Amino acid sequence: MIADSSFRPSPGDRVAIAIFMVAGAAIVVWSGVSAYLRIMRVLLGESIPVTVQPIGLRVEAPLGPGGAAVPLQVDTATVEVPGLPASAFGAEILAQVIRFGTVAVVVLCLALLARSILRGRVFGRGNTALAATAGIVGLAGSGTALALGGAVGGGVLHDLGGSDADGFVFLVADPTLFIIGAFAFAVILTAFTVGAKIRRETEGLV
């Protein structure tokens, strides 16, 4: 007789997983609509907000007592431009496509993983591959989209300032977030790998 090492989710687990899958589908739809609307604004040459990251920009804002001016250094700002310059046109569209693709792939992998768990199988090579794909695509896609966003902001700053532009930051992102994300991904992937190995070793036991 072969021992059944499969996990049997409780009714509460099934409801929670089903809600998770529905929420994932909603996130994909929202991401797709957001990307589509942004791309259409770019293609139609409409006014569009762009995040820029200037270097050494200092301004004064009325934040002191009685509205007194306080010097500030601006590292990130949002500017409304009537249309993207040619240098940023393609990068913005590509960034939106990559951002949506990243969300779609990650949600799809997690949804397939959830479906497998609903069927009572938590660990296995297939689930390990799904977890690995979700983590790798999530980290790589997010980093690429951020880099392209920095390129778009740089193109806008250069177009606005011309030869007077002092420069721009290509990519501003807290590396701590990526380190934590990579660490969490490594822990989860290790758990799935070890779990799949234990499952294979226990299958067939009497």
C-alpha positions as CSV (number, residue, x, y, z in Angstrom):
1,M,0.0,0.0,0.0
2,I,1.3,3.5,-0.9
3,A,1.0,6.2,1.8
4,D,-0.9,9.3,0.7
5,S,1.3,12.3,1.6
6,S,-1.0,14.8,0.0
7,F,-2.4,17.8,1.9
8,R,-6.2,18.0,2.2
9,P,-7.2,21.7,2.6
10,S,-10.1,22.4,4.9
11,P,-13.2,24.2,3.8
12,G,-11.9,27.4,5.3
13,D,-8.6,27.0,3.4
14,R,-10.5,26.4,0.1
15,V,-12.5,29.6,0.7
16,A,-9.4,31.6,1.4
17,I,-7.6,30.3,-1.6
18,A,-10.6,31.0,-3.8
19,I,-10.7,34.6,-2.6
20,F,-7.0,34.9,-3.2
21,M,-7.5,33.7,-6.8
22,V,-10.3,36.1,-7.4
23,A,-8.2,39.0,-6.0
24,G,-5.4,38.0,-8.3
25,A,-7.6,38.1,-11.3
26,A,-8.8,41.6,-10.3
27,I,-5.2,42.8,-9.9
28,V,-4.4,41.6,-13.4
29,V,-7.4,43.3,-14.9
30,W,-6.6,46.6,-13.0
31,S,-3.0,46.4,-14.1
32,G,-4.0,45.8,-17.7
33,V,-6.5,48.6,-17.8
34,S,-4.0,51.0,-16.2
35,A,-1.3,50.1,-18.7
36,Y,-3.7,50.4,-21.6
37,L,-4.9,53.9,-20.5
38,R,-1.3,55.0,-20.0
39,I,-0.1,53.8,-23.3
40,M,-3.1,55.4,-25.1
41,R,-2.2,58.7,-23.5
42,V,1.3,58.4,-24.8
43,L,0.2,57.4,-28.3
44,L,-2.3,60.2,-28.5
45,G,0.2,62.8,-27.3
46,E,-2.0,63.8,-24.4
47,S,-0.8,65.5,-21.2
48,I,0.7,63.0,-18.9
49,P,2.3,63.0,-15.4
50,V,5.9,61.7,-15.3
51,T,8.1,61.0,-12.3
52,V,11.5,62.7,-12.6
53,Q,14.6,62.4,-10.4
54,P,16.7,65.5,-10.8
55,I,20.2,65.9,-9.4
56,G,21.0,68.7,-6.9
57,L,17.7,70.5,-7.3
58,R,17.1,72.9,-4.4
59,V,13.9,74.9,-3.9
60,E,12.2,76.8,-1.1
61,A,8.8,75.9,0.2
62,P,6.6,77.9,2.7
63,L,6.8,75.2,5.5
64,G,8.2,77.4,8.3
65,P,6.4,79.4,11.0
66,G,4.0,81.8,9.4
67,G,4.7,80.4,5.9
68,A,8.4,81.2,6.1
69,A,10.5,79.7,3.3
70,V,12.4,76.5,4.1
71,P,15.1,75.2,1.8
72,L,14.5,71.7,0.4
73,Q,16.3,69.3,-1.8
74,V,14.1,67.7,-4.3
75,D,15.1,64.1,-5.2
76,T,11.8,63.0,-6.8
77,A,9.0,65.0,-8.3
78,T,6.1,64.6,-10.7
79,V,5.8,66.9,-13.7
80,E,2.9,67.2,-16.1
81,V,4.1,67.3,-19.7
82,P,2.0,67.9,-22.8
83,G,3.6,64.9,-24.5
84,L,6.6,62.7,-24.2
85,P,9.7,63.5,-26.1
86,A,10.9,61.0,-28.7
87,S,13.7,59.8,-26.4
88,A,11.2,58.7,-23.8
89,F,8.3,57.5,-26.0
90,G,9.4,53.9,-26.6
91,A,10.7,53.5,-23.0
92,E,7.4,54.5,-21.5
93,I,5.4,52.0,-23.6
94,L,7.9,49.2,-23.0
95,A,7.8,50.0,-19.2
96,Q,4.0,49.6,-19.2
97,V,4.1,46.4,-21.1
98,I,6.8,44.9,-18.9
99,R,5.0,46.1,-15.7
100,F,1.7,44.5,-16.9
101,G,3.5,41.3,-18.1
102,T,5.2,41.0,-14.7
103,V,2.0,41.3,-12.8
104,A,0.2,38.8,-15.1
105,V,2.9,36.2,-15.0
106,V,3.3,36.4,-11.2
107,V,-0.4,36.2,-10.6
108,L,-0.8,33.3,-13.1
109,C,2.0,31.3,-11.4
110,L,0.5,31.9,-7.9
111,A,-3.0,31.1,-9.2
112,L,-1.8,27.8,-10.6
113,L,0.0,27.1,-7.4
114,A,-3.2,27.8,-5.5
115,R,-5.1,25.5,-7.8
116,S,-2.6,22.7,-7.1
117,I,-3.0,23.3,-3.3
118,L,-6.8,23.1,-3.7
119,R,-6.3,19.7,-5.3
120,G,-4.4,18.6,-2.2
121,R,-0.8,18.8,-3.6
122,V,1.4,21.4,-1.9
123,F,4.9,20.2,-2.7
124,G,6.2,18.9,-6.0
125,R,8.5,19.8,-8.9
126,G,5.7,21.6,-10.7
127,N,4.9,23.8,-7.7
128,T,8.6,24.5,-7.1
129,A,8.9,25.6,-10.7
130,L,5.9,27.9,-10.3
131,A,7.3,29.5,-7.2
132,A,10.7,30.0,-8.8
133,T,9.1,31.5,-11.9
134,A,7.0,33.9,-9.9
135,G,10.0,35.1,-7.9
136,I,12.4,35.5,-10.7
137,V,9.9,37.3,-13.0
138,G,8.7,39.5,-10.2
139,L,12.2,40.7,-9.2
140,A,13.5,41.0,-12.8
141,G,10.4,42.7,-14.1
142,S,10.1,45.2,-11.3
143,G,13.8,46.2,-11.7
144,T,13.5,46.6,-15.4
145,A,10.3,48.6,-15.2
146,L,11.9,50.9,-12.6
147,A,15.0,51.4,-14.9
148,L,12.8,52.3,-17.8
149,G,10.8,54.7,-15.7
150,G,14.1,56.4,-14.8
151,A,15.0,56.6,-18.4
152,V,11.6,58.2,-19.2
153,G,12.0,60.8,-16.4
154,G,15.5,61.5,-17.6
155,G,14.3,62.1,-21.2
156,V,11.6,64.5,-19.9
157,L,14.1,66.4,-17.8
158,H,16.5,66.7,-20.8
159,D,13.7,67.8,-23.0
160,L,12.6,70.5,-20.5
161,G,16.0,71.8,-19.6
162,G,17.9,71.3,-22.9
163,S,21.5,72.1,-22.7
164,D,21.0,73.5,-19.2
165,A,19.9,70.2,-17.7
166,D,22.4,69.2,-15.1
167,G,21.6,65.5,-15.3
168,F,19.3,63.0,-13.8
169,V,19.2,59.8,-11.7
170,F,18.7,56.8,-14.0
171,L,17.3,54.6,-11.2
172,V,16.3,55.4,-7.7
173,A,15.2,52.4,-5.6
174,D,15.8,51.3,-2.1
175,P,18.0,48.3,-2.4
176,T,16.7,47.1,0.9
177,L,13.4,46.3,-0.7
178,F,15.0,44.1,-3.4
179,I,17.2,42.4,-0.8
180,I,14.3,41.6,1.4
181,G,12.3,40.4,-1.6
182,A,15.1,38.2,-2.8
183,F,15.6,36.8,0.7
184,A,11.9,36.0,1.0
185,F,11.9,34.4,-2.4
186,A,14.9,32.3,-1.5
187,V,13.3,31.1,1.7
188,I,10.0,30.2,0.0
189,L,11.8,28.5,-2.9
190,T,14.0,26.5,-0.4
191,A,10.9,25.4,1.5
192,F,9.2,24.2,-1.7
193,T,12.4,22.4,-2.8
194,V,12.9,20.7,0.5
195,G,9.2,19.8,0.8
196,A,9.2,18.3,-2.7
197,K,12.3,16.2,-1.8
198,I,10.7,15.0,1.4
199,R,7.5,14.1,-0.5
200,R,9.4,12.1,-3.1
201,E,11.3,10.2,-0.3
202,T,8.1,9.4,1.6
203,E,6.1,8.3,-1.4
204,G,5.8,4.5,-1.5
205,L,6.3,4.0,2.2
206,V,4.0,1.4,3.7
